[in-house]
Amino acid sequence: MAKKQIVCRRLKGLMAENDLTIRELSKKTGISEKTLSLKIRGRRKWWIHELFLVTRQLGFAEIRKVFPEIFKDVLDRVG
C-alpha cells in the first residue's frame, strides 16, 4: 500500500496570510527548513510536538485549526 501524502493546505494559507516564510517558521520552531518543507508537502510525517509548536507559533490553541487535513485523516482511521 502506498504511503498517503497529506498536504498541509491550511498551514500554507496561514503562512501566506501572515507573510511567514518556511525559513522564518523554521527558526521559530526549531524544525529545519528542508524537513519543514517536506512535512508541509506531505512527504514526511509530523511528530505531535511539531504540530503543537507550529500551532502555538501561529497563535492557535487547537491543532485542528491549523492542520485540518491531518486531523481529518486521523479521525477517518479511528472512526
C-alpha positions as CSV (number, residue, x, y, z in Angstrom):
1,M,0.0,0.0,0.0
2,A,1.4,3.4,-1.0
3,K,2.1,5.9,1.7
4,K,-0.7,8.5,1.9
5,Q,0.6,12.1,1.5
6,I,-1.3,14.8,3.4
7,V,-0.5,18.3,2.1
8,C,-1.0,21.0,4.7
9,R,-3.0,23.4,2.6
10,R,-4.4,25.3,5.6
11,L,-0.9,25.8,7.0
12,K,0.2,27.1,3.6
13,G,-2.6,29.6,3.6
14,L,-2.0,30.7,7.2
15,M,1.7,31.3,6.3
16,A,0.7,33.4,3.3
17,E,-1.8,35.4,5.3
18,N,0.8,36.1,8.0
19,D,3.6,36.7,5.4
20,L,5.6,33.9,7.1
21,T,8.2,32.0,5.1
22,I,9.4,28.5,5.7
23,R,12.7,29.9,6.8
24,E,11.1,32.1,9.5
25,L,8.8,29.3,10.7
26,S,11.8,27.0,10.8
27,K,13.7,29.4,13.0
28,K,10.7,29.9,15.3
29,T,10.0,26.2,15.8
30,G,13.5,24.7,15.6
31,I,12.5,22.4,12.7
32,S,15.0,22.5,9.8
33,E,13.8,24.3,6.6
34,K,14.2,21.2,4.5
35,T,12.3,19.0,7.0
36,L,9.5,21.6,7.4
37,S,9.1,21.9,3.7
38,L,8.9,18.1,3.3
39,K,6.3,17.9,6.1
40,I,4.1,20.7,4.6
41,R,4.2,19.0,1.2
42,G,3.2,15.7,2.8
43,R,6.5,13.9,2.0
44,R,7.3,13.4,5.7
45,K,5.2,12.7,8.7
46,W,4.8,15.2,11.5
47,W,5.5,14.5,15.2
48,I,2.8,15.6,17.6
49,H,5.1,18.1,19.3
50,E,5.9,19.7,16.0
51,L,2.2,20.1,15.3
52,F,1.8,21.8,18.7
53,L,4.9,24.1,18.1
54,V,3.6,25.3,14.7
55,T,0.0,25.7,16.1
56,R,1.2,27.8,19.0
57,Q,3.6,29.8,16.8
58,L,0.6,30.8,14.6
59,G,-1.4,31.9,17.7
60,F,-3.9,29.0,17.7
61,A,-4.8,26.7,20.6
62,E,-6.1,23.7,18.7
63,I,-4.1,21.6,16.2
64,R,-7.2,21.0,14.1
65,K,-7.5,24.7,13.3
66,V,-4.0,24.7,11.6
67,F,-3.9,21.1,10.4
68,P,-7.4,20.1,9.5
69,E,-6.2,17.7,6.8
70,I,-4.1,15.7,9.3
71,F,-6.9,15.9,11.9
72,K,-9.4,14.5,9.5
73,D,-7.1,11.7,8.4
74,V,-6.7,10.6,12.0
75,L,-10.4,10.7,12.6
76,D,-11.1,8.7,9.4
77,R,-8.7,6.0,10.5
78,V,-10.1,5.6,14.0
79,G,-13.7,6.2,13.3
